[in-house]
Amino acid sequence: MLSTTEIGIDLGTANTLVYSKNKGVALNEPSVVAIDTETKNVLAVGKEAKEMIGKTPGKIVAIRPLKDGVIADFDVTTEMLKQIMKKASKKGGFSLRKPDVVVCTPSGSTSVERRAIQDAVRNAGAKKVHLIEEPVAAAIGAGLPVDEPVANVVVDIGGGTTEVAIISYGGVVACHSIRIAGDRLDEDIIHYVRKEYNVLIGERTAEKIKMEIGYALVDHEMLEMEIRGRDLVTGLPKTVTLNSYEIRDTLKESLLHIMEAIRATLEDCPAELSGDIVDRGVILSGGGALLNGMQDWLGGEMVVPVHIAPNPLESVAIGTGKALQYIHKLQPAVR
């Protein structure tokens, strides 16, 4: 009897990761697809497609089929999943004979959005599809004891959504999901440079600025960075110098929204579990956890210990893969 392959997929707004038992994270590619608008053919998926963003002729468009953690373009997402699963099977050395797949969904997603994710994965070739809520996957991936009756607080700052959840005994006790995360921070930077310097920059430049000189609301040594964009007055390329303090102020509003979501979730926490949070603290995962100063800022604001997951970018993917062994215990969280 052939054993079915079991894989976990973190279908993220910014990146899609595939986890297999024997290989760990077999693939980590940007959730981007390049399409020829005339023939509707998919030309590239993942890294190659991301390289094309903002640099293609008119008939080729590079699109991100997921918006705010949910599917915005069903057919393109299905095609992207097919290609990504194929790539992952080559790298991860597993067969794609109707695998069992665990996929994570944002905890704030509607039943229609969940069904769309399930159908897309099934159309891409999966036999069985289990859904698991993203914060639960992030907690498992960070090595937290999710099946024990203690409070595990996870703040997962991804590309499209920030999920804050208190997990105890395999289920979500309280959670808040907001559609403010990494992508919104990039947009904030694009708007700021446009308004302040009259220069237009692209998504990739904004992401680079965020990673290099973006800071949470903490004091730090000022860093500077030269960037190039298009001058909106003359239409010619222009170089401007940005510093980390102005970028910090630009990100302030979005970061305060994230803080608000964490506070609201902690306010919904049952009294018995509150004591655990003081002892155990909060775990940060997702790309947003890597923003300079994030850990110190949140720790100072909440006065509880804040830890960063061992591998914040991959913890949701690792959690979806490991969830296969928890599936029966986690049945309430897995639909």
VEXMIKOL-468718 format. One record per residue (C-alpha): z, y negated, x negated. Coordinates in steps of 0.5 Angstrom, whole numbers, padded with zeros to 4 digits, always signed. Example, Ala and Ser with C-alpha at 12.3 -4.5 7.8 and 13.67 -1.06 7.14 Angstrom:
BEGIN
+0016+0009-0025/+0014+0002-0027/
//
This chain:
BEGIN
+0000+0000+0000/-0002-0007-0003/+0004-0012-0003/+0002-0018+0000/+0002-0024-0005/+0008-0029-0003/+0006-0037-0005/+0010-0043-0004/+0006-0050-0003/+0009-0057-0003/+0003-0060+0000/+0005-0068-0002/+0002-0074+0000/+0001-0075-0008/+0001-0068-0011/+0000-0061-0008/+0004-0056-0012/+0003-0048-0012/+0009-0044-0014/+0008-0036-0015/+0014-0031-0016/+0011-0029-0023/+0008-0035-0026/+0013-0041-0023/+0009-0047-0021/+0002-0045-0022/-0001-0051-0021/+0000-0059-0020/-0006-0063-0018/-0006-0070-0014/-0008-0069-0007/-0015-0073-0008/-0021-0070-0005/-0028-0073-0007/-0033-0073-0002/-0041-0074-0002/-0041-0078+0005/-0049-0076+0006/-0048-0069+0005/-0041-0068+0007/-0040-0064+0001/-0033-0064-0003/-0035-0065-0010/-0028-0065-0014/-0021-0064-0012/-0015-0066-0016/-0015-0069-0022/-0022-0070-0023/-0022-0073-0016/-0017-0078-0018/-0020-0080-0024/-0026-0082-0019/-0021-0087-0015/-0024-0094-0015/-0030-0092-0020/-0035-0089-0015/-0042-0091-0012/-0042-0092-0005/-0044-0085-0003/-0038-0082-0006/-0031-0083-0004/-0025-0081-0007/-0020-0080-0001/-0013-0078+0000/-0013-0073+0006/-0005-0074+0007/-0002-0080+0009/+0006-0081+0009/+0007-0074+0008/+0003-0071+0014/-0005-0069+0015/-0009-0075+0016/-0016-0071+0016/-0015-0064+0018/-0022-0061+0015/-0021-0065+0008/-0014-0062+0008/-0017-0055+0009/-0022-0055+0004/-0017-0058-0001/-0012-0053+0000/-0018-0047-0001/-0020-0050-0007/-0013-0051-0010/-0011-0044-0008/-0017-0041-0011/-0015-0045-0018/-0008-0043-0017/-0010-0036-0017/-0014-0036-0023/-0008-0040-0027/-0003-0036-0024/-0006-0029-0024/-0005-0027-0017/-0010-0025-0012/-0011-0029-0006/-0012-0023-0001/-0009-0026+0005/-0002-0029+0002/+0004-0030+0006/+0005-0038+0005/+0011-0042+0005/+0010-0050+0006/+0014-0055+0007/+0014-0061+0012/+0017-0068+0012/+0024-0067+0017/+0021-0073+0021/+0015-0070+0023/+0013-0068+0030/+0011-0061+0033/+0004-0063+0033/+0004-0065+0025/+0007-0059+0024/+0002-0055+0028/-0003-0058+0024/+0000-0056+0017/+0000-0049+0019/-0007-0049+0022/-0010-0052+0015/-0006-0047+0011/-0008-0041+0016/-0015-0044+0015/-0015-0044+0008/-0014-0036+0008/-0006-0035+0009/-0004-0029+0013/+0003-0032+0015/+0005-0039+0014/+0013-0041+0014/+0015-0048+0015/+0021-0050+0011/+0024-0057+0012/+0022-0061+0005/+0030-0063+0004/+0032-0056+0004/+0026-0054+0000/+0028-0059-0005/+0036-0057-0005/+0034-0050-0006/+0029-0052-0012/+0035-0056-0015/+0039-0050-0015/+0044-0052-0010/+0048-0047-0006/+0044-0048+0001/+0047-0042+0004/+0054-0044+0003/+0058-0048+0008/+0059-0054+0003/+0055-0061+0004/+0049-0061-0001/+0046-0068+0000/+0039-0069-0002/+0035-0075-0003/+0027-0073-0004/+0023-0080-0006/+0016-0077-0006/+0009-0081-0005/+0009-0082+0002/+0016-0081+0005/+0023-0081+0003/+0027-0076+0006/+0035-0076+0006/+0039-0070+0008/+0045-0067+0009/+0045-0059+0008/+0050-0054+0010/+0050-0047+0011/+0042-0046+0011/+0041-0052+0016/+0040-0059+0016/+0046-0062+0019/+0044-0070+0019/+0037-0073+0016/+0033-0079+0016/+0026-0079+0014/+0023-0086+0012/+0015-0087+0011/+0017-0092+0005/+0017-0088-0002/+0012-0088-0008/+0006-0091-0005/+0009-0096-0002/+0012-0099-0009/+0005-0099-0011/+0003-0103-0005/+0008-0108-0007/+0006-0109-0014/-0001-0110-0012/+0001-0115-0006/+0005-0118-0011/+0000-0119-0017/-0005-0121-0012/-0001-0127-0009/+0002-0129-0015/-0003-0129-0020/-0010-0128-0016/-0012-0122-0019/-0014-0116-0016/-0011-0109-0019/-0013-0102-0017/-0008-0096-0014/-0008-0093-0021/-0006-0099-0025/+0000-0101-0020/+0002-0094-0021/+0002-0095-0028/+0006-0101-0028/+0011-0098-0024/+0012-0092-0028/+0012-0096-0035/+0016-0103-0033/+0018-0101-0026/+0026-0102-0025/+0031-0101-0019/+0036-0106-0018/+0040-0106-0025/+0040-0110-0031/+0036-0108-0037/+0033-0111-0043/+0026-0114-0041/+0020-0111-0042/+0013-0114-0042/+0006-0110-0040/-0001-0113-0040/-0006-0111-0035/-0013-0112-0033/-0016-0114-0026/-0021-0118-0022/-0020-0125-0022/-0020-0127-0014/-0023-0134-0016/-0028-0133-0021/-0029-0126-0020/-0029-0124-0027/-0024-0119-0031/-0018-0122-0033/-0012-0120-0037/-0005-0122-0034/+0002-0120-0037/+0008-0118-0033/+0015-0117-0034/+0020-0112-0031/+0024-0117-0028/+0019-0119-0023/+0017-0112-0022/+0024-0110-0020/+0024-0116-0015/+0018-0114-0012/+0021-0107-0011/+0027-0110-0008/+0026-0110-0001/+0023-0102-0001/+0029-0100-0005/+0034-0103+0000/+0030-0099+0006/+0031-0093+0002/+0039-0095+0001/+0039-0096+0008/+0037-0089+0010/+0042-0086+0005/+0047-0090+0008/+0045-0088+0015/+0045-0081+0014/+0052-0081+0010/+0055-0084+0017/+0052-0078+0021/+0056-0073+0017/+0061-0069+0020/+0068-0071+0017/+0069-0064+0014/+0063-0065+0010/+0065-0072+0007/+0070-0069+0002/+0065-0065-0001/+0060-0071-0002/+0065-0075-0006/+0066-0069-0010/+0059-0066-0011/+0055-0073-0010/+0048-0073-0009/+0042-0070-0012/+0036-0074-0013/+0029-0071-0013/+0021-0073-0012/+0018-0077-0017/+0022-0083-0014/+0028-0080-0018/+0024-0082-0024/+0024-0090-0023/+0028-0093-0029/+0035-0094-0027/+0035-0091-0020/+0041-0086-0022/+0045-0092-0024/+0043-0096-0018/+0045-0091-0013/+0051-0089-0016/+0054-0096-0017/+0052-0098-0009/+0055-0091-0006/+0061-0090-0011/+0059-0082-0011/+0056-0079-0017/+0049-0079-0017/+0045-0073-0020/+0038-0072-0022/+0035-0065-0020/+0033-0061-0027/+0026-0062-0025/+0025-0067-0020/+0017-0067-0019/+0017-0060-0018/+0024-0058-0014/+0020-0058-0008/+0015-0053-0010/+0020-0049-0013/+0024-0049-0007/+0018-0047-0003/+0017-0041-0007/+0024-0039-0008/+0025-0040+0000/+0022-0033+0001/+0028-0030-0001/+0032-0034+0004/+0027-0034+0010/+0031-0030+0014/+0038-0034+0013/+0034-0040+0014/+0031-0038+0020/+0033-0044+0024/+0030-0049+0018/+0024-0045+0018/+0019-0045+0024/
//
